Amino acid sequence: MPALALIFNAFVWGVSWFPFRHIESHGLHPVWTTCLIYVAISLAMGFFRRQAWRGFTAFPMLVALGLAAGFTNLGFNWAVTQGDVVRVVLLFYLMPLWSVLLGWAVLGERPTAGALARVTLALTGVVVVLKAPGVDWPVPSSLPDWLGVAAGFSFAVTNILLRHLHGAPGESRALAMFGGCALVAGIAAASGTLLGAFNSPLAATPGWIGWAALLGTGFVVANVCLQYGAARLAASATAVIMLSEVLFASVSSVALGAAQMDPRILAGGALIVLAAVWSAFARTPAEGDDRLSSPT
């Protein structure tokens, strides 16, 4: 059951691009979608689980956790709606690189030779993925690429903060993450609309509401599944199972024409996933309590 719960979490995030694109087809930008979904979730949770607010007094770093989760969701949801889904998900899962760098800078964990080898492997995979024909130097070439990289970095920050806040109540962590997503996406959505980059949500057709309700329900259930599964499995097993998101995203997006799969993407993706799997099974004692979370 714990493994199945984590697989469901990965499934929700792996196919989330599909409802996001349907919602956008009704005139609602994915940033506004993210904002409205998480505002609804945060209000409901804050009302029905009022004791969750108490954790913020004892653990003020929950605010930072919320902001990190917010930037993760904003970048990921926007990127998979606008760009090639497989490229975005692979760039998002640059966990070995960001984890080593952040662990060194924030936690004082000096990288081992194995950690540096995993970083090299992941970076090699990124170079292969980004080295499209006609590109002299493989760097992110579009807004979705940059959003995927930024979201992956925020994802790593989120996990570092979750390790730091392991003593905080689970419902307080969840409220912080949901609230942070609502706040960050809300600021971005309002700013984008004022600057003319996004259409007003008032101009959207009502057809988006059903898809948003389905997506929001999926996010809540996925978060519950994550908390259930990660608490009952080793962190290494959790990390590897969560990588099934790459499989769900790849199969669904290629089958529905939202991504392209060629030998270059397969080769680069294999290197990135291999680095992540290697990282999951190469834990240090300091990393033993780490939990790989989803964007939620």
Residue, then its C-alpha position, 0 to 999 in steps of 0.5 A: m500500500p505505501a508503494l502504491a500510494l507513492i505511485f499514485n502521487a507520481f501518476v497525478w503529477g506525471v499527467s497533470w499537464f493534461p488538465f492544465r492544458h484543457i483549462e488553458s484552452h478555456g482561457l485561464h492561464p496556468v499561473w491563475t489555475t495554480c493560484l485558484i486551486y491552491v487558494a481553495i485548498s488552503l482556505a479549506m484546510g485552514f478552516f477544517r484543520r485550524q490546529a495546523w496554524r499553531g505550528f507556525t509559531a513553533f516553526p517559523m521556517l515553515v514560511a520559507l518552506g511555503l515559498a519554496a513549494g510555491f516557486t516549485n509549483l509555479g514553475f512546474n505547472w507553467a512549464v508543462t503547460q507551455g513546453d515539451v513535457v518530457r524535456v520539462v520533467l527531465l530538467f525538473y528532476l536534476m535532483p542530484l545536482w541541486s541536492v549536492l550543491l545545496g547540501w554543501a552550502v546549507l547543511g555543510e555536507r561536503p560532496t564525496a567522490g560518488a556525489l560528484a560523479r552523480v552530478t557529472l552524470a546528471l549534467t551529461g544527461v542534461v547536455v544530451v537532452l538540450k543539444a538539439p540540432g543546430v544548437d552550438w552550446p546546449v543551454p535552456s533555449s525557451l521559457p519552459d526549459w528555464l522554468g523546469v530548471a528553476a522549479g527543480f532547484s526550488f524542489a531541491v530547496t523544498n526537500i532541504l527545508l523538509r529535512h530541517l522541519h522534520g519535527a514540525p507537525g505534518e499538517s502544518r507542513a502541508l498547510a505551509m506548502f499549500g498556502g505558499c503555492a497560493l501566495v506565490a502563484g497569486i502574486a505572479a498571476a496578478s502581476g502578469t495580468l497587470l502587465g498584460a502578459f496574462n488574460s484576466p481570469l474573468a475572461a475565461t469560459p466556465g468550462w475550466i471549473g470542472w477540470a480545476a476541481l478534478l485537478g485540485t482533488g488530485f493534488v490533495v489526494a496525492n499529498v495524502c498519499l505522499q505523506y502516507g507512503a513516505a512515512r512507511l518506506a525508506a527514503s531511497a525507496t521513496a525517491v526511486i518510486m517517485l521517479s515513475e513520474v518521468l514514466f507517466a509524463s513521458v508515456s502520456s505526453v508522447a501518446l497525446g502529442a505533447a512531447q517528442m521522444d527521440p534517441r537523444i532524449l532517451a539517452g539523456g533522460a536515461l543518464i538523468v534518471l540513472a543519476a537520481v536512482w544512484s543518488a537515492f541508494a547512496r545516502t549518507p547518515a545525514e541524509g537518512d531522514d530525507r523524504l523526496s516530496s512531490p511538487t505539492 
